[in-house]
Amino acid sequence: MSVSPAPGGVRVGRPAPAGLVACYFAAALVCWLAATAALVSARDELAAGAVWAPQVLLVVHLVALGFLPLAVTGGALHILPTLLRTGLSRWRGSLALPLLCAGPLLAYAIAHDLEWLLWPSATAETAGFLLVGWELAALSVRAPRGRLLLASRAGVLLSTSHAAAALAFGALLAEGEWRPLWGIPHERLIAIHLHLAVIGWLTLLLVTVGRTLGPMLALAPAEPPRRAPLEELALTGGLWLLLTGFALDARTLEAAGGLVVMAVLVRFAALMARVGREHRLDLPEGPLLHFLTGLFFFAQAALLGLGMVVGVFEVTPRRLVAYVLALLVGWAAGATLGHLGKLLSLSVWAWWPPGPRPKQAALYPRRLWFAEAAAFALGIETAVDGVLAGSQLAVAAGGVLLIAAAAAACAGAVLTLTAGRPALRVQAAARAV
């Protein structure tokens, strides 16, 4: 895609076409709705702390392999060209979409140990990720030197590298089944895999872009420019201390790494709290609400995890399941979901055809997304508390609230796409020509 010069000679990359972003987000929302339905179906296993039950594995992997890759890619293709001031390729994003749609099949194959389905779907998912990783690496490398960038190249590259490592580690786990690897027990291998994905990929990317995106979407004052991406580097250092602790069964390293990661997130939470105080919106919108509630769930997970590491809490299956729900779904999936509706409306608005253009607020049903964020937060908290208490009823109630939140998200996306039909029609006509 071409790169157009902005006033003053600063080159600004054009985001991905609205139709492509909409396809990524629509596929992601289907996966998210399926994951919430699977959570209700798995209420008995979740309440019992059955970590390796097929139903629980299906919930986790529908989020991690279905919803998140599609939603994150759609958001990255829209926002990163602008933040890094460079352009996208014409084909990688489009080619990656059908390949990443193999994620739900891969999740089902992992949950039910279907080897005949696992490797073909894993191959497709990997190929899709490689195309997306290539695109993000190209954006980072081509970002102009000597100019003020709105996202850290290092943060984007490190996040992409960690996503690749998490995917490769998952393949090793599937190949090795329950056997130790490099002398590391299977349970610790799972912990390494989980934290590479949630902290190394998603949290690092959220910190990298959220520093600019959070204030921008909330119409709050921006953060001052930085000389170096210290938060991203500190988060990476804390992550690798944590991973080394998992590999060596060293509680001191685990605690040290966890504290460093928490310190970075506390700083990020302070930024989001300032945005919450200084925003110029009539009503707080999905991105800000999900950032703030997601950080609350991250804090819950961190306190629970550190408590188990230092011996304050006994390590039990139910506590491990609650930890994963709060960290993966409450924080990583929640913060991603909160941006989906807003970025979709911005994508449609950016590609509006020549002529009168509606206000961006007219394309974003903010009250519906406000209700979605509230239902999501209440649903996750109810489900996590239900897991800790061993209550099937509470887990089911939390799952029903999450289904309601997912339905609201789908309805919000439909309303945005309906209002944005002129932009989508112009692109469809351009592709036909």
C-alpha positions as MATLAB code, in Angstrom:
seq = 'MSVSPAPGGVRVGRPAPAGLVACYFAAALVCWLAATAALVSARDELAAGAVWAPQVLLVVHLVALGFLPLAVTGGALHILPTLLRTGLSRWRGSLALPLLCAGPLLAYAIAHDLEWLLWPSATAETAGFLLVGWELAALSVRAPRGRLLLASRAGVLLSTSHAAAALAFGALLAEGEWRPLWGIPHERLIAIHLHLAVIGWLTLLLVTVGRTLGPMLALAPAEPPRRAPLEELALTGGLWLLLTGFALDARTLEAAGGLVVMAVLVRFAALMARVGREHRLDLPEGPLLHFLTGLFFFAQAALLGLGMVVGVFEVTPRRLVAYVLALLVGWAAGATLGHLGKLLSLSVWAWWPPGPRPKQAALYPRRLWFAEAAAFALGIETAVDGVLAGSQLAVAAGGVLLIAAAAAACAGAVLTLTAGRPALRVQAAARAV';
ca = [
       0.000    0.000    0.000;
       1.260    3.409   -0.838;
       2.561    5.845    1.730;
       1.272    9.366    1.479;
       3.220   12.432    2.616;
       1.719   14.518    5.355;
       2.158   18.262    5.821;
       5.649   19.247    6.770;
       7.233   16.338    4.894;
       6.460   13.707    7.546;
       5.440   10.465    5.859;
       2.438    8.713    7.352;
       1.509    5.167    6.406;
      -2.046    4.419    5.356;
      -3.850    1.796    7.431;
      -5.150   -1.450    5.980;
      -8.413   -1.198    3.999;
     -11.545   -1.084    6.131;
     -12.911   -4.203    4.445;
      -9.872   -6.241    5.452;
      -9.915   -4.932    9.032;
     -13.647   -5.705    9.226;
     -13.073   -9.296    8.062;
     -10.397   -9.839   10.717;
     -12.603   -8.402   13.452;
     -15.712  -10.310   12.328;
     -13.811  -13.614   12.396;
     -12.370  -12.709   15.800;
     -15.830  -11.979   17.222;
     -17.148  -15.330   16.003;
     -14.275  -17.031   17.836;
     -14.931  -14.935   20.951;
     -18.624  -15.844   20.972;
     -17.690  -19.518   20.598;
     -15.199  -19.228   23.479;
     -17.812  -17.745   25.830;
     -20.285  -20.506   24.938;
     -17.563  -23.101   25.549;
     -16.868  -21.544   28.955;
     -20.472  -22.096   30.036;
     -20.295  -25.657   28.730;
     -17.105  -26.226   30.768;
     -18.541  -24.885   34.027;
     -18.265  -28.226   35.864;
     -14.647  -28.786   34.842;
     -13.656  -25.192   35.610;
     -15.261  -25.292   39.047;
     -13.437  -28.552   39.763;
     -10.093  -27.113   38.636;
      -9.774  -29.774   35.934;
      -6.885  -28.013   34.193;
      -6.384  -30.622   31.468;
     -10.045  -31.398   30.735;
     -10.863  -31.119   27.015;
     -13.572  -28.515   27.667;
     -11.152  -26.279   29.588;
      -8.441  -26.661   26.954;
     -10.994  -25.724   24.296;
     -11.950  -22.487   26.103;
      -8.323  -21.440   26.563;
      -7.276  -22.194   23.002;
     -10.354  -20.670   21.362;
      -9.240  -17.438   23.024;
      -5.496  -17.876   22.458;
      -5.514  -19.348   18.933;
      -8.868  -18.150   17.604;
      -9.854  -14.755   18.955;
      -6.536  -13.130   19.835;
      -4.493  -13.675   16.624;
      -7.347  -12.417   14.445;
      -8.246   -9.439   16.647;
      -4.644   -8.387   17.267;
      -3.741   -8.671   13.577;
      -6.749   -6.617   12.495;
      -5.915   -3.929   15.024;
      -2.215   -3.930   14.156;
      -2.893   -3.595   10.423;
      -5.027   -0.554   11.125;
      -2.993    1.295   13.746;
       0.698    0.387   13.316;
       1.244    1.961    9.846;
       0.193    5.300   11.331;
       2.170    4.911   14.559;
       5.321    3.792   12.697;
       4.836    6.193    9.752;
       5.255    3.615    7.023;
       3.140    1.529    4.665;
       1.800   -2.015    4.431;
       2.368   -4.569    1.713;
      -0.472   -5.171   -0.722;
      -0.909   -8.889   -0.094;
       0.426  -10.266    3.197;
      -2.490   -9.185    5.382;
      -5.083  -10.516    2.941;
      -3.312  -13.850    2.497;
      -2.868  -14.346    6.245;
      -6.593  -13.980    7.034;
      -7.881  -17.378    5.807;
      -4.827  -19.099    7.279;
      -5.402  -17.606   10.740;
      -9.034  -18.735   10.551;
      -7.655  -22.245   11.159;
      -7.226  -21.236   14.816;
     -10.590  -22.626   16.027;
      -9.883  -25.947   14.276;
      -6.486  -26.068   15.954;
      -8.078  -25.303   19.325;
     -10.546  -28.165   18.874;
      -7.774  -30.536   17.777;
      -5.648  -29.680   20.832;
      -8.587  -30.068   23.216;
      -9.592  -33.478   21.866;
      -6.136  -34.751   20.864;
      -7.044  -35.181   17.186;
      -3.685  -35.589   15.508;
      -5.181  -35.856   12.010;
      -6.624  -32.338   12.437;
      -3.916  -30.873   14.655;
      -0.977  -30.727   12.264;
      -2.779  -29.434    9.134;
      -4.496  -26.693   11.139;
      -1.253  -25.920   13.001;
       0.545  -25.605    9.661;
      -2.068  -23.155    8.365;
      -2.020  -21.127   11.599;
       1.779  -21.005   11.539;
       1.840  -19.887    7.913;
      -0.648  -17.122    8.718;
       1.418  -16.009   11.687;
       4.611  -15.959    9.608;
       2.942  -13.652    7.094;
       1.728  -11.343    9.863;
       5.124  -11.446   11.595;
       6.798  -10.607    8.291;
       4.440   -7.650    7.871;
       5.047   -6.298   11.373;
       8.806   -6.774   11.079;
       8.780   -4.966    7.729;
       6.820   -2.073    9.251;
       9.338   -1.811   12.084;
      12.383   -1.986    9.825;
      11.003    0.537    7.329;
       9.936    3.020   10.023;
      11.871    6.228    9.343;
      14.899    6.975   11.494;
      15.391   10.401   12.967;
      11.669   11.126   13.218;
       9.314   10.967   16.167;
       7.504    7.626   16.060;
       4.336    6.988   18.053;
       5.227    3.380   18.903;
       8.507    1.698   19.718;
      10.053   -0.362   16.908;
      11.817   -2.454   19.543;
       8.541   -3.148   21.333;
       6.834   -4.315   18.135;
       9.771   -6.541   17.146;
      10.135   -8.043   20.621;
       6.399   -8.710   20.842;
       6.412  -10.418   17.448;
       9.444  -12.506   18.423;
       7.772  -13.651   21.617;
       4.620  -14.600   19.697;
       6.759  -16.731   17.381;
       8.473  -18.336   20.375;
       5.121  -19.103   22.033;
       3.835  -20.706   18.834;
       6.992  -22.791   18.429;
       6.860  -23.803   22.072;
       3.264  -24.906   21.625;
       4.327  -27.150   18.742;
       7.022  -28.718   20.935;
       4.447  -29.364   23.657;
       2.075  -31.011   21.189;
       4.875  -33.193   19.811;
       6.217  -34.142   23.257;
       2.764  -34.716   24.798;
       3.364  -35.140   28.560;
       7.091  -35.871   28.415;
       9.627  -33.475   29.980;
      11.662  -31.335   27.599;
      15.286  -30.384   28.353;
      14.673  -31.774   31.826;
      11.805  -29.342   32.449;
       8.562  -30.957   33.710;
       5.461  -30.613   31.542;
       3.644  -28.317   33.989;
       6.505  -25.807   33.892;
       6.662  -26.031   30.103;
       2.998  -25.034   30.035;
       3.796  -22.046   32.288;
       6.588  -20.943   29.935;
       4.262  -21.287   26.924;
       1.478  -19.304   28.619;
       3.677  -16.431   29.776;
       5.512  -16.133   26.463;
       2.115  -15.565   24.849;
       0.340  -13.433   27.449;
       3.230  -11.287   28.697;
       5.806  -11.541   25.920;
       3.393  -11.092   23.025;
       0.170   -9.460   24.187;
       1.158   -7.467   27.260;
       4.282   -6.131   25.590;
       2.292   -5.111   22.501;
      -0.405   -3.479   24.633;
       2.217   -1.490   26.548;
       3.995   -0.561   23.303;
       0.945    0.840   21.510;
      -1.169    1.708   24.561;
       1.141    4.506   25.615;
      -0.020    6.427   22.532;
      -3.298    4.722   21.700;
      -4.868    5.049   25.156;
      -4.635    8.861   25.370;
      -5.420    9.242   21.651;
      -8.670    7.264   21.729;
      -9.781    8.921   24.986;
      -8.934   12.443   23.764;
      -6.531   12.913   26.666;
      -3.125   14.665   26.699;
      -0.398   12.508   25.165;
       2.629   11.252   27.037;
       5.901   13.175   26.468;
       8.390   11.748   23.939;
      10.961    9.219   25.202;
      14.616    8.741   24.371;
      14.419    4.941   24.756;
      11.676    2.314   25.188;
      12.587    1.621   28.803;
       9.216    0.123   29.777;
       9.309   -2.367   26.893;
      12.879   -3.396   27.703;
      12.145   -3.714   31.424;
       9.060   -5.825   30.710;
      11.114   -8.097   28.457;
      13.808   -8.440   31.105;
      11.240   -9.286   33.789;
       9.611  -11.832   31.508;
      12.866  -13.672   30.878;
      13.710  -13.709   34.577;
      10.301  -15.293   35.126;
      10.783  -17.833   32.328;
      14.248  -18.753   33.605;
      12.751  -19.287   37.047;
      10.115  -21.601   35.565;
      12.764  -23.573   33.663;
      15.103  -23.960   36.656;
      12.383  -24.275   39.320;
      13.973  -21.244   41.009;
      11.396  -19.451   43.166;
      13.652  -16.422   43.633;
      13.920  -15.813   39.898;
      10.195  -16.366   39.455;
       9.401  -13.816   42.155;
      11.968  -11.300   40.853;
      10.671  -11.566   37.289;
       7.082  -11.270   38.424;
       7.853   -8.153   40.458;
       9.591   -6.464   37.517;
       6.626   -7.209   35.255;
       4.261   -5.886   37.923;
       6.313   -2.703   38.285;
       6.023   -1.988   34.557;
       2.283   -2.644   34.645;
       1.876   -0.389   37.694;
       3.483    2.413   35.704;
       1.199    1.641   32.759;
      -1.805    1.577   35.100;
      -0.844    5.041   36.370;
      -0.889    6.274   32.768;
      -4.347    4.773   32.191;
      -5.596    6.258   35.472;
      -4.404    9.696   34.298;
      -6.179    9.164   30.983;
      -9.301    8.216   32.931;
      -9.122   11.489   34.868;
      -8.250   13.777   31.955;
     -10.246   12.313   29.048;
     -12.537   14.636   27.126;
     -15.244   12.094   26.317;
     -18.883   12.454   27.317;
     -18.850    8.803   28.395;
     -15.806    6.541   28.918;
     -15.460    4.243   25.920;
     -14.598    0.581   25.487;
     -10.806    0.912   25.108;
     -10.338    2.879   28.331;
     -12.808    0.781   30.322;
     -11.232   -2.487   29.199;
      -7.731   -1.183   29.860;
      -8.655   -0.221   33.427;
     -10.631   -3.378   34.263;
      -8.031   -5.513   32.470;
      -5.274   -4.081   34.623;
      -7.392   -4.945   37.668;
      -7.585   -8.559   36.475;
      -3.853   -8.558   35.773;
      -3.263   -7.400   39.358;
      -5.502  -10.194   40.646;
      -3.599  -12.762   38.611;
      -0.226  -11.348   39.646;
      -1.060  -11.392   43.353;
      -2.438  -14.908   43.084;
       0.586  -16.102   41.097;
       3.173  -14.479   43.354;
       1.286  -15.762   46.381;
       1.630  -19.306   45.078;
       5.310  -18.769   44.215;
       6.312  -17.502   47.665;
       4.091  -19.942   49.542;
       1.389  -17.595   50.810;
      -1.176  -19.677   48.902;
      -1.059  -23.397   48.350;
      -0.774  -24.340   44.673;
      -4.086  -25.972   43.760;
      -5.705  -26.774   40.400;
      -8.535  -24.293   41.029;
      -6.092  -21.470   41.778;
      -4.174  -22.269   38.591;
      -7.387  -22.161   36.525;
      -8.406  -18.855   38.159;
      -4.944  -17.456   37.415;
      -5.214  -18.358   33.728;
      -8.745  -16.959   33.436;
      -7.791  -13.634   35.007;
      -4.537  -13.276   33.065;
      -5.455  -14.607   29.619;
      -9.151  -13.757   29.377;
      -9.615  -10.882   31.833;
      -6.469   -8.970   30.880;
      -5.164   -9.992   27.448;
      -8.447  -10.831   25.712;
     -10.353   -8.063   27.486;
      -7.954   -5.253   26.582;
      -7.898   -6.482   22.984;
     -11.683   -6.793   22.773;
     -12.163   -3.300   24.169;
     -10.299   -1.768   21.231;
     -12.049   -3.787   18.547;
     -15.188   -1.680   18.176;
     -13.354    1.642   18.338;
     -10.699    0.649   15.802;
     -13.360   -0.720   13.469;
     -15.202    2.618   13.527;
     -11.938    4.488   12.956;
     -11.088    2.215   10.028;
     -14.452    2.866    8.369;
     -14.137    6.595    9.027;
     -10.582    6.745    7.612;
     -11.669    5.087    4.350;
     -14.841    7.134    3.843;
     -15.311    8.123    0.173;
     -14.831   11.748   -0.948;
     -17.637   14.040    0.087;
     -19.435   14.726    3.360;
     -18.106   12.500    6.115;
     -20.023   11.644    9.311;
     -18.542   12.364   12.686;
     -16.496    9.454   13.919;
     -18.705    9.208   17.018;
     -21.680    8.419   14.759;
     -19.946    5.201   13.690;
     -19.206    3.978   17.221;
     -22.180    2.934   19.426;
     -20.438    3.921   22.634;
     -23.307    3.115   25.011;
     -23.520   -0.423   23.674;
     -19.767   -0.891   24.090;
     -20.003    0.636   27.570;
     -22.588   -2.035   28.431;
     -20.326   -4.687   26.857;
     -17.386   -3.631   29.018;
     -19.504   -3.678   32.179;
     -20.938   -7.134   31.418;
     -17.467   -8.430   30.531;
     -15.898   -7.199   33.781;
     -18.717   -8.581   35.918;
     -18.652  -11.867   34.005;
     -14.911  -12.435   34.401;
     -14.965  -11.557   38.100;
     -17.923  -13.861   38.726;
     -16.285  -16.719   36.821;
     -12.919  -16.304   38.568;
     -14.567  -16.163   41.993;
     -16.665  -19.187   41.054;
     -13.562  -21.169   40.133;
     -11.848  -20.274   43.402;
     -14.971  -21.227   45.371;
     -15.595  -24.374   43.356;
     -19.086  -23.126   42.449;
     -20.482  -24.417   39.167;
     -23.400  -21.987   39.424;
     -21.120  -18.952   39.756;
     -18.935  -20.068   36.843;
     -22.056  -20.592   34.708;
     -23.414  -17.163   35.713;
     -20.099  -15.555   34.776;
     -20.150  -17.380   31.455;
     -23.687  -16.197   30.694;
     -22.605  -12.596   31.365;
     -19.669  -13.114   28.998;
     -22.033  -14.450   26.316;
     -24.153  -11.319   26.777;
     -21.020   -9.167   26.467;
     -19.967  -11.043   23.327;
     -23.436  -10.571   21.830;
     -23.220   -6.837   22.582;
     -19.807   -6.695   20.895;
     -21.179   -8.428   17.807;
     -24.162   -6.065   17.725;
     -21.849   -3.056   18.073;
     -19.715   -4.248   15.170;
     -22.815   -4.821   13.006;
     -24.051   -1.299   13.752;
     -20.672    0.171   12.794;
     -20.509   -1.809    9.556;
     -24.091   -0.901    8.677;
     -23.377    2.803    9.184;
     -20.088    2.438    7.298;
     -21.433    0.785    4.157;
     -20.368    3.685    1.878;
     -16.701    3.130    2.761;
     -16.974   -0.635    2.317;
     -18.818   -0.285   -1.030;
     -16.125    1.991   -2.452;
     -13.388   -0.495   -1.569;
     -15.375   -3.422   -2.959;
     -15.820   -1.521   -6.239;
     -12.111   -0.665   -6.353;
     -11.158   -4.346   -5.897;
     -13.607   -5.404   -8.624;
     -11.931   -3.033  -11.079;
];
